[in-house]
Amino acid sequence: MVNTTQAAQAVLPNTCSLRKLVRRKRNEVNAAPPNPLTLADLLLPDDYKTYKLRVNVTENFLLADNQDGAERILIFGRQTWLPYLETSSVWYADGTFSIAPPLFSQVYTLMGVINNGVHPICYALLPNKMRGTYQRMFELLKELLPNLNPLAINCDFEHAAFTAMKTSFPNVNIYGCFFHMAQNMKKKIGGNGSDTGIQ
């Protein structure tokens, strides 16, 4: 309220009320779309499909959308980083379920080696853990990068993902992650009703 007259200040709402008004108007302008009931109903605003590098400079962030109703797959990532997936001979792949948005089953991350470090390249929102879904995800990536051909993929022990990797990349060597193997063994042992004391 700098540079306003005392008369103007007298008729304006107090500072707290003005802040609330500004916040309400901002939320109206930048409102998120309503939550869809099905994947087919999911509409992504253009702002959600791009990555803003700086003022007036954007790139695609939504890399692929198969638009396949209940089997819909969305792949996100920086368009300028996507070629790293092609040049990285070794990939690291992992799915997680706890952060998956409603209507999707999991977030599947593909990472590649860049400058001697492992970095996430893209994230796929998947509707389930079926072999066909993983295979469609890899096919979508191959449409973006036709020369995609990793030599090795390190991943958890998800049989459906293993099979899809071998189908999509016949010459790939697949390596299971020791951490995930130990976790699965712990679950199996614990599932038999025996308390092993494994931490």
ChimeraX commands (.cxc) that place a marker at each C-alpha (Angstrom):
marker #1 position 0.00,0.00,0.00 radius 0.5
marker #1 position 3.00,2.22,-0.63 radius 0.5
marker #1 position 2.26,5.43,-2.54 radius 0.5
marker #1 position -1.48,5.39,-1.81 radius 0.5
marker #1 position -3.20,8.33,-0.23 radius 0.5
marker #1 position -4.72,8.15,3.22 radius 0.5
marker #1 position -8.16,8.58,1.66 radius 0.5
marker #1 position -7.57,5.56,-0.62 radius 0.5
marker #1 position -6.23,3.49,2.28 radius 0.5
marker #1 position -9.33,4.31,4.29 radius 0.5
marker #1 position -11.66,2.68,1.73 radius 0.5
marker #1 position -9.44,-0.32,0.91 radius 0.5
marker #1 position -9.81,-3.59,2.83 radius 0.5
marker #1 position -7.05,-4.37,5.33 radius 0.5
marker #1 position -3.82,-6.04,4.17 radius 0.5
marker #1 position -4.88,-9.52,5.30 radius 0.5
marker #1 position -8.12,-9.30,3.30 radius 0.5
marker #1 position -6.25,-8.05,0.22 radius 0.5
marker #1 position -3.84,-11.00,0.42 radius 0.5
marker #1 position -6.76,-13.44,0.57 radius 0.5
marker #1 position -8.43,-11.72,-2.39 radius 0.5
marker #1 position -5.24,-11.91,-4.48 radius 0.5
marker #1 position -4.75,-15.60,-3.54 radius 0.5
marker #1 position -8.37,-16.41,-4.49 radius 0.5
marker #1 position -8.03,-14.67,-7.87 radius 0.5
marker #1 position -4.71,-16.42,-8.55 radius 0.5
marker #1 position -6.29,-19.79,-7.79 radius 0.5
marker #1 position -9.19,-19.03,-10.15 radius 0.5
marker #1 position -6.81,-18.15,-12.99 radius 0.5
marker #1 position -4.39,-21.04,-12.35 radius 0.5
marker #1 position -6.97,-23.61,-11.28 radius 0.5
marker #1 position -6.08,-27.24,-11.82 radius 0.5
marker #1 position -8.49,-29.17,-14.03 radius 0.5
marker #1 position -11.12,-31.24,-12.23 radius 0.5
marker #1 position -10.17,-34.78,-11.22 radius 0.5
marker #1 position -11.32,-37.23,-13.91 radius 0.5
marker #1 position -13.23,-40.41,-13.10 radius 0.5
marker #1 position -11.45,-42.51,-15.74 radius 0.5
marker #1 position -8.15,-42.36,-17.63 radius 0.5
marker #1 position -10.08,-41.69,-20.83 radius 0.5
marker #1 position -11.51,-38.55,-19.20 radius 0.5
marker #1 position -8.08,-37.23,-18.20 radius 0.5
marker #1 position -7.39,-33.93,-19.96 radius 0.5
marker #1 position -3.95,-32.38,-19.62 radius 0.5
marker #1 position -3.76,-28.59,-19.96 radius 0.5
marker #1 position -1.00,-27.31,-22.23 radius 0.5
marker #1 position 0.84,-25.91,-19.19 radius 0.5
marker #1 position 1.20,-29.48,-17.89 radius 0.5
marker #1 position 2.68,-30.69,-21.19 radius 0.5
marker #1 position 5.63,-28.29,-21.37 radius 0.5
marker #1 position 8.72,-27.51,-19.32 radius 0.5
marker #1 position 9.61,-23.85,-18.96 radius 0.5
marker #1 position 13.37,-23.38,-19.23 radius 0.5
marker #1 position 13.22,-19.59,-18.93 radius 0.5
marker #1 position 10.95,-16.76,-20.06 radius 0.5
marker #1 position 9.54,-17.57,-23.52 radius 0.5
marker #1 position 11.61,-20.77,-23.82 radius 0.5
marker #1 position 9.80,-24.08,-23.33 radius 0.5
marker #1 position 10.21,-27.68,-24.41 radius 0.5
marker #1 position 7.93,-30.70,-24.42 radius 0.5
marker #1 position 7.54,-32.37,-21.03 radius 0.5
marker #1 position 4.79,-34.79,-22.05 radius 0.5
marker #1 position 6.78,-37.03,-24.36 radius 0.5
marker #1 position 4.12,-39.64,-25.13 radius 0.5
marker #1 position 0.44,-40.31,-24.53 radius 0.5
marker #1 position -1.05,-43.42,-26.12 radius 0.5
marker #1 position -4.64,-42.14,-25.52 radius 0.5
marker #1 position -5.72,-45.74,-24.91 radius 0.5
marker #1 position -8.62,-45.31,-22.47 radius 0.5
marker #1 position -8.25,-47.53,-19.41 radius 0.5
marker #1 position -4.80,-48.67,-20.64 radius 0.5
marker #1 position -3.49,-45.13,-20.99 radius 0.5
marker #1 position 0.23,-44.52,-20.58 radius 0.5
marker #1 position 1.79,-41.09,-20.11 radius 0.5
marker #1 position 5.54,-40.56,-20.41 radius 0.5
marker #1 position 7.09,-37.38,-19.05 radius 0.5
marker #1 position 10.62,-36.02,-19.20 radius 0.5
marker #1 position 12.77,-33.25,-20.59 radius 0.5
marker #1 position 12.80,-33.47,-24.38 radius 0.5
marker #1 position 16.44,-32.34,-24.45 radius 0.5
marker #1 position 17.40,-35.19,-22.10 radius 0.5
marker #1 position 15.64,-37.92,-24.08 radius 0.5
marker #1 position 18.65,-38.57,-26.38 radius 0.5
marker #1 position 20.65,-39.59,-23.27 radius 0.5
marker #1 position 18.44,-42.67,-23.09 radius 0.5
marker #1 position 19.64,-43.56,-26.57 radius 0.5
marker #1 position 23.33,-42.95,-25.83 radius 0.5
marker #1 position 23.31,-44.65,-22.43 radius 0.5
marker #1 position 24.23,-48.30,-22.94 radius 0.5
marker #1 position 23.09,-49.16,-19.41 radius 0.5
marker #1 position 19.67,-48.26,-18.01 radius 0.5
marker #1 position 18.28,-48.45,-14.52 radius 0.5
marker #1 position 14.54,-49.01,-14.21 radius 0.5
marker #1 position 12.24,-49.05,-11.22 radius 0.5
marker #1 position 8.54,-48.74,-10.52 radius 0.5
marker #1 position 6.99,-47.28,-7.41 radius 0.5
marker #1 position 3.39,-47.37,-6.32 radius 0.5
marker #1 position 3.21,-45.04,-3.33 radius 0.5
marker #1 position 3.45,-41.83,-5.38 radius 0.5
marker #1 position 1.27,-42.88,-8.32 radius 0.5
marker #1 position -1.53,-40.39,-8.93 radius 0.5
marker #1 position -5.15,-41.57,-8.75 radius 0.5
marker #1 position -6.23,-43.76,-11.70 radius 0.5
marker #1 position -2.63,-44.90,-12.29 radius 0.5
marker #1 position -1.05,-47.93,-10.66 radius 0.5
marker #1 position 2.59,-46.89,-10.70 radius 0.5
marker #1 position 5.26,-44.40,-11.65 radius 0.5
marker #1 position 7.96,-46.18,-13.66 radius 0.5
marker #1 position 11.32,-44.40,-13.89 radius 0.5
marker #1 position 14.00,-44.99,-16.51 radius 0.5
marker #1 position 17.47,-43.70,-15.70 radius 0.5
marker #1 position 20.59,-43.52,-17.82 radius 0.5
marker #1 position 24.29,-42.87,-17.33 radius 0.5
marker #1 position 25.25,-39.25,-18.00 radius 0.5
marker #1 position 28.72,-37.88,-17.20 radius 0.5
marker #1 position 29.55,-40.89,-15.01 radius 0.5
marker #1 position 26.38,-40.46,-12.95 radius 0.5
marker #1 position 22.97,-42.10,-13.07 radius 0.5
marker #1 position 20.17,-39.62,-13.78 radius 0.5
marker #1 position 16.40,-40.00,-14.31 radius 0.5
marker #1 position 15.53,-39.47,-17.96 radius 0.5
marker #1 position 11.81,-40.14,-18.08 radius 0.5
marker #1 position 8.86,-41.12,-15.92 radius 0.5
marker #1 position 5.93,-43.19,-17.11 radius 0.5
marker #1 position 2.53,-43.27,-15.46 radius 0.5
marker #1 position 1.27,-46.83,-15.93 radius 0.5
marker #1 position -2.24,-48.19,-15.33 radius 0.5
marker #1 position -1.06,-51.64,-14.15 radius 0.5
marker #1 position 1.88,-54.07,-13.85 radius 0.5
marker #1 position 1.08,-56.23,-16.88 radius 0.5
marker #1 position 3.63,-57.33,-19.47 radius 0.5
marker #1 position 1.64,-55.73,-22.28 radius 0.5
marker #1 position 1.67,-52.37,-20.49 radius 0.5
marker #1 position 5.44,-52.42,-20.04 radius 0.5
marker #1 position 5.83,-53.47,-23.66 radius 0.5
marker #1 position 3.60,-50.62,-24.88 radius 0.5
marker #1 position 5.67,-48.20,-22.79 radius 0.5
marker #1 position 8.89,-49.40,-24.44 radius 0.5
marker #1 position 7.26,-49.24,-27.89 radius 0.5
marker #1 position 6.21,-45.62,-27.22 radius 0.5
marker #1 position 9.83,-44.83,-26.35 radius 0.5
marker #1 position 11.03,-46.57,-29.52 radius 0.5
marker #1 position 8.65,-44.39,-31.54 radius 0.5
marker #1 position 10.38,-41.34,-30.04 radius 0.5
marker #1 position 13.87,-42.82,-30.46 radius 0.5
marker #1 position 13.91,-45.42,-33.27 radius 0.5
marker #1 position 17.55,-46.42,-32.57 radius 0.5
marker #1 position 16.88,-47.21,-28.92 radius 0.5
marker #1 position 18.86,-50.33,-28.04 radius 0.5
marker #1 position 20.28,-50.58,-24.50 radius 0.5
marker #1 position 22.95,-53.19,-23.86 radius 0.5
marker #1 position 21.92,-53.73,-20.24 radius 0.5
marker #1 position 19.04,-52.87,-17.91 radius 0.5
marker #1 position 19.28,-53.07,-14.12 radius 0.5
marker #1 position 15.87,-53.42,-12.53 radius 0.5
marker #1 position 13.85,-55.04,-9.77 radius 0.5
marker #1 position 12.52,-58.58,-10.00 radius 0.5
marker #1 position 9.27,-57.82,-11.82 radius 0.5
marker #1 position 8.71,-60.75,-14.19 radius 0.5
marker #1 position 6.31,-58.83,-16.46 radius 0.5
marker #1 position 8.86,-56.01,-16.88 radius 0.5
marker #1 position 11.68,-58.54,-17.55 radius 0.5
marker #1 position 9.64,-60.20,-20.30 radius 0.5
marker #1 position 8.66,-56.88,-21.89 radius 0.5
marker #1 position 12.30,-55.73,-21.89 radius 0.5
marker #1 position 13.42,-58.92,-23.62 radius 0.5
marker #1 position 10.61,-58.65,-26.19 radius 0.5
marker #1 position 11.27,-54.97,-26.92 radius 0.5
marker #1 position 15.08,-55.23,-26.85 radius 0.5
marker #1 position 15.99,-58.84,-27.77 radius 0.5
marker #1 position 19.75,-58.38,-27.27 radius 0.5
marker #1 position 19.57,-56.66,-23.88 radius 0.5
marker #1 position 21.18,-58.16,-20.78 radius 0.5
marker #1 position 18.89,-57.80,-17.78 radius 0.5
marker #1 position 20.35,-57.62,-14.30 radius 0.5
marker #1 position 18.30,-57.84,-11.14 radius 0.5
marker #1 position 18.99,-55.46,-8.28 radius 0.5
marker #1 position 20.37,-57.13,-5.12 radius 0.5
marker #1 position 18.39,-54.78,-2.85 radius 0.5
marker #1 position 15.11,-55.79,-4.50 radius 0.5
marker #1 position 16.06,-59.47,-4.40 radius 0.5
marker #1 position 16.72,-59.20,-0.65 radius 0.5
marker #1 position 13.41,-57.38,-0.14 radius 0.5
marker #1 position 11.52,-60.09,-2.05 radius 0.5
marker #1 position 13.25,-62.85,-0.09 radius 0.5
marker #1 position 12.35,-61.11,3.17 radius 0.5
marker #1 position 8.69,-60.89,2.07 radius 0.5
marker #1 position 8.64,-64.57,1.06 radius 0.5
marker #1 position 10.17,-65.73,4.32 radius 0.5
marker #1 position 7.87,-63.47,6.34 radius 0.5
marker #1 position 4.86,-64.66,4.31 radius 0.5
marker #1 position 5.42,-68.25,5.49 radius 0.5
marker #1 position 4.60,-67.26,9.06 radius 0.5
marker #1 position 8.15,-67.61,10.32 radius 0.5
marker #1 position 9.77,-64.76,12.20 radius 0.5
marker #1 position 13.35,-64.77,10.98 radius 0.5
marker #1 position 14.50,-61.56,12.60 radius 0.5
marker #1 position 15.76,-60.29,9.23 radius 0.5
marker #1 position 16.04,-56.51,9.29 radius 0.5
marker link #1:1,2 radius 0.2
marker link #1:2,3 radius 0.2
marker link #1:3,4 radius 0.2
marker link #1:4,5 radius 0.2
marker link #1:5,6 radius 0.2
marker link #1:6,7 radius 0.2
marker link #1:7,8 radius 0.2
marker link #1:8,9 radius 0.2
marker link #1:9,10 radius 0.2
marker link #1:10,11 radius 0.2
marker link #1:11,12 radius 0.2
marker link #1:12,13 radius 0.2
marker link #1:13,14 radius 0.2
marker link #1:14,15 radius 0.2
marker link #1:15,16 radius 0.2
marker link #1:16,17 radius 0.2
marker link #1:17,18 radius 0.2
marker link #1:18,19 radius 0.2
marker link #1:19,20 radius 0.2
marker link #1:20,21 radius 0.2
marker link #1:21,22 radius 0.2
marker link #1:22,23 radius 0.2
marker link #1:23,24 radius 0.2
marker link #1:24,25 radius 0.2
marker link #1:25,26 radius 0.2
marker link #1:26,27 radius 0.2
marker link #1:27,28 radius 0.2
marker link #1:28,29 radius 0.2
marker link #1:29,30 radius 0.2
marker link #1:30,31 radius 0.2
marker link #1:31,32 radius 0.2
marker link #1:32,33 radius 0.2
marker link #1:33,34 radius 0.2
marker link #1:34,35 radius 0.2
marker link #1:35,36 radius 0.2
marker link #1:36,37 radius 0.2
marker link #1:37,38 radius 0.2
marker link #1:38,39 radius 0.2
marker link #1:39,40 radius 0.2
marker link #1:40,41 radius 0.2
marker link #1:41,42 radius 0.2
marker link #1:42,43 radius 0.2
marker link #1:43,44 radius 0.2
marker link #1:44,45 radius 0.2
marker link #1:45,46 radius 0.2
marker link #1:46,47 radius 0.2
marker link #1:47,48 radius 0.2
marker link #1:48,49 radius 0.2
marker link #1:49,50 radius 0.2
marker link #1:50,51 radius 0.2
marker link #1:51,52 radius 0.2
marker link #1:52,53 radius 0.2
marker link #1:53,54 radius 0.2
marker link #1:54,55 radius 0.2
marker link #1:55,56 radius 0.2
marker link #1:56,57 radius 0.2
marker link #1:57,58 radius 0.2
marker link #1:58,59 radius 0.2
marker link #1:59,60 radius 0.2
marker link #1:60,61 radius 0.2
marker link #1:61,62 radius 0.2
marker link #1:62,63 radius 0.2
marker link #1:63,64 radius 0.2
marker link #1:64,65 radius 0.2
marker link #1:65,66 radius 0.2
marker link #1:66,67 radius 0.2
marker link #1:67,68 radius 0.2
marker link #1:68,69 radius 0.2
marker link #1:69,70 radius 0.2
marker link #1:70,71 radius 0.2
marker link #1:71,72 radius 0.2
marker link #1:72,73 radius 0.2
marker link #1:73,74 radius 0.2
marker link #1:74,75 radius 0.2
marker link #1:75,76 radius 0.2
marker link #1:76,77 radius 0.2
marker link #1:77,78 radius 0.2
marker link #1:78,79 radius 0.2
marker link #1:79,80 radius 0.2
marker link #1:80,81 radius 0.2
marker link #1:81,82 radius 0.2
marker link #1:82,83 radius 0.2
marker link #1:83,84 radius 0.2
marker link #1:84,85 radius 0.2
marker link #1:85,86 radius 0.2
marker link #1:86,87 radius 0.2
marker link #1:87,88 radius 0.2
marker link #1:88,89 radius 0.2
marker link #1:89,90 radius 0.2
marker link #1:90,91 radius 0.2
marker link #1:91,92 radius 0.2
marker link #1:92,93 radius 0.2
marker link #1:93,94 radius 0.2
marker link #1:94,95 radius 0.2
marker link #1:95,96 radius 0.2
marker link #1:96,97 radius 0.2
marker link #1:97,98 radius 0.2
marker link #1:98,99 radius 0.2
marker link #1:99,100 radius 0.2
marker link #1:100,101 radius 0.2
marker link #1:101,102 radius 0.2
marker link #1:102,103 radius 0.2
marker link #1:103,104 radius 0.2
marker link #1:104,105 radius 0.2
marker link #1:105,106 radius 0.2
marker link #1:106,107 radius 0.2
marker link #1:107,108 radius 0.2
marker link #1:108,109 radius 0.2
marker link #1:109,110 radius 0.2
marker link #1:110,111 radius 0.2
marker link #1:111,112 radius 0.2
marker link #1:112,113 radius 0.2
marker link #1:113,114 radius 0.2
marker link #1:114,115 radius 0.2
marker link #1:115,116 radius 0.2
marker link #1:116,117 radius 0.2
marker link #1:117,118 radius 0.2
marker link #1:118,119 radius 0.2
marker link #1:119,120 radius 0.2
marker link #1:120,121 radius 0.2
marker link #1:121,122 radius 0.2
marker link #1:122,123 radius 0.2
marker link #1:123,124 radius 0.2
marker link #1:124,125 radius 0.2
marker link #1:125,126 radius 0.2
marker link #1:126,127 radius 0.2
marker link #1:127,128 radius 0.2
marker link #1:128,129 radius 0.2
marker link #1:129,130 radius 0.2
marker link #1:130,131 radius 0.2
marker link #1:131,132 radius 0.2
marker link #1:132,133 radius 0.2
marker link #1:133,134 radius 0.2
marker link #1:134,135 radius 0.2
marker link #1:135,136 radius 0.2
marker link #1:136,137 radius 0.2
marker link #1:137,138 radius 0.2
marker link #1:138,139 radius 0.2
marker link #1:139,140 radius 0.2
marker link #1:140,141 radius 0.2
marker link #1:141,142 radius 0.2
marker link #1:142,143 radius 0.2
marker link #1:143,144 radius 0.2
marker link #1:144,145 radius 0.2
marker link #1:145,146 radius 0.2
marker link #1:146,147 radius 0.2
marker link #1:147,148 radius 0.2
marker link #1:148,149 radius 0.2
marker link #1:149,150 radius 0.2
marker link #1:150,151 radius 0.2
marker link #1:151,152 radius 0.2
marker link #1:152,153 radius 0.2
marker link #1:153,154 radius 0.2
marker link #1:154,155 radius 0.2
marker link #1:155,156 radius 0.2
marker link #1:156,157 radius 0.2
marker link #1:157,158 radius 0.2
marker link #1:158,159 radius 0.2
marker link #1:159,160 radius 0.2
marker link #1:160,161 radius 0.2
marker link #1:161,162 radius 0.2
marker link #1:162,163 radius 0.2
marker link #1:163,164 radius 0.2
marker link #1:164,165 radius 0.2
marker link #1:165,166 radius 0.2
marker link #1:166,167 radius 0.2
marker link #1:167,168 radius 0.2
marker link #1:168,169 radius 0.2
marker link #1:169,170 radius 0.2
marker link #1:170,171 radius 0.2
marker link #1:171,172 radius 0.2
marker link #1:172,173 radius 0.2
marker link #1:173,174 radius 0.2
marker link #1:174,175 radius 0.2
marker link #1:175,176 radius 0.2
marker link #1:176,177 radius 0.2
marker link #1:177,178 radius 0.2
marker link #1:178,179 radius 0.2
marker link #1:179,180 radius 0.2
marker link #1:180,181 radius 0.2
marker link #1:181,182 radius 0.2
marker link #1:182,183 radius 0.2
marker link #1:183,184 radius 0.2
marker link #1:184,185 radius 0.2
marker link #1:185,186 radius 0.2
marker link #1:186,187 radius 0.2
marker link #1:187,188 radius 0.2
marker link #1:188,189 radius 0.2
marker link #1:189,190 radius 0.2
marker link #1:190,191 radius 0.2
marker link #1:191,192 radius 0.2
marker link #1:192,193 radius 0.2
marker link #1:193,194 radius 0.2
marker link #1:194,195 radius 0.2
marker link #1:195,196 radius 0.2
marker link #1:196,197 radius 0.2
marker link #1:197,198 radius 0.2
marker link #1:198,199 radius 0.2
view
